[in-house]
Amino acid sequence: MPNAPAVSPVIVVLSQNSVAVARQIITIFPGGAIYGLAGRTSGIDVSFTDFGETLRELFAEGKPLIGICAAGILIRTLAPLISDKRQEPPVLAIAEDGSAVVPLLGGLMGVNDLARRIAEVLDVPAAITTTGDIRFRTALLSPPPGYHLANPEDAKKFISDLLAGAKVKLEGTASWLSNSQLPIDPNGDLTIRITERLVTPAANCLVYHPATVAIGMSGNETVALIQQLLVDAELAPASVAGIFAPITAASNPAIHAVASALEVPARFFTSNQLETYLSQGYSPAQAAAIAATGVSSLSSQIAIASQPIDTNTTGQPRGRLAIIGTGPGGLQWMSPEVQAILKSVTDLVGYKTYLDLVGSLGDGKQRHESDNREELARAKMALDLAATGRYVAVVSSGDPGIYAMAAAVFEVLDRHNQPEWDSVEIQVAPGISAMQAAAAAVGAPLGHDFCAISLSDILKPWSIIEKRIAAAAEADFAIAFYNPVSKERTWQLTAARDILLHYRTPDTPVVLARNLGRPGQNVKAIALHQLAPDVADMRTVILVGSSKTRAIKRSDGSTAVYTPRQYT
């Protein structure tokens, strides 16, 4: 079967009737996205208004396109961009009811394989029209994963000769060729050669390089050194399946630089997986190459397997941990960076309420729910998962660095560090904070100097909290109060108000913002003297103005609150 595209596809829908089919298809493309026409679709990942502009932009970016619409509209829309079949991404048309799967463009990029996979999910036959695929049950121009065609420029004449009746002989072993319906004959005039060696293709010959070469690294090697090793061994770079190393070297930039230069993945083995080979006197690099290929002995750090190496099941990738903020609630406030991370991760870790906020972006992910107060245990779980090679997202609402999980993860790293966590790549992706969203909902109450204070005394004593409130009030900061009230903790808000009244007038504007970005959102302005426990809960963020903050009554009955930029 031909190779499927490495880039996750975009499914484009024009009506709500198509969304169900799109959801069915996207189950086999975890990193994919559903684009829907604005005003006519809901429950999609990305909304667009201009079909033609959006489609052409995605096509130009090389994104595989699956249009649940008529084939004609796709062809007419993309026609101005169709010029080089070697570069065109797959394009398919799917009937609105899922009854037809038609590959249109991208034969060299695996469109027929894509069509077959989609057709299998929809339980319909794929409308394959490529003559070579139909007659020979294989696609010479688009080999399966693990094989690379070295001379595609010779393939057109080669296939034409085959279709005209020429016979072909195989040199080397590849089951996808020997099990096909190619006219194989040991005396054939045409030749297909399967080899790891760097060779110059002869006339009437196609050369395929199998991804059977494993390069072991310790982390001290340079790109130039590895490239020279391949030259000395007369091996084709296209046959390199991956770079393999001990997990202790997973954070070494030299390994990832070589992998990037050769355009292959880096994979790692634990000490237990390498122990047998290390005990036999092999170096860590050699042990990793042997573990990747299964060869019995090795004299260098390059090993060749008998079959293509599947890097999805051989070793593990470097673990990744993204600590993300979804914003206060709605998808419209979630950053593109966070949405991209959510599409790519394998696991979601967090409080159930926050995991639910990611909506359809969480489909197909492993969910690991925990109580909201178990931050350190949650951070440890996330690090442990990532250390096994998973791509984990720790989900916070708002911004992950403001009273959220980013600090918990780094606290665990600092105080309870484990050797296996050293290999994990950690990223913090910011989100719109609750205080920002609250301020925007009512105007600009944080328009001058401000600070944030949590009223929860679970992690710090009240004596510290009241000192900070008094200091901020005396310095005339606007103040954002987080965690103002809970079922067990109500008196702190009254105490905070009483402290503030020593420094503020009773009519100082106060903003109460509850359930921001979620159903039941409520934002209102009151006076400081009205602030009481019964007007807030744990889903409320409170903004208390400075002495300069003003409330403005608008003609529509609303109230805007702002703090002037100038302090006079």
Beta strands, then each sheet from edge to edge (+ up, - down):
strand 1: 10-13
strand 2: 33-37
strand 3: 46-48
strand 4: 65-68
strand 5: 91-94
strand 6: 101-105
strand 7: 147-149
strand 8: 168-171
strand 9: 190-194
strand 10: 205-210
strand 11: 213-216
strand 12: 240-246
strand 13: 266-269
strand 14: 302-304
strand 15: 320-325
strand 16: 347-351
strand 17: 366-370
strand 18: 391-396
strand 19: 425-429
strand 20: 443-444
strand 21: 450-454
strand 22: 478-482
strand 23: 509-514
strand 24: 522-527
strand 25: 540-544
strand 26: 550-553
strand 27: 559-562
sheet 1: 3+ 2+ 1+ 4+ 5+ 6-
sheet 2: 7+ 10- 9- 8-
sheet 3: 13+ 12+ 11+ 14-
sheet 4: 17+ 16+ 18+ 15+ 19+
sheet 5: 20+ 27+ 26-
sheet 6: 21+ 22+ 25- 23+ 24-
end
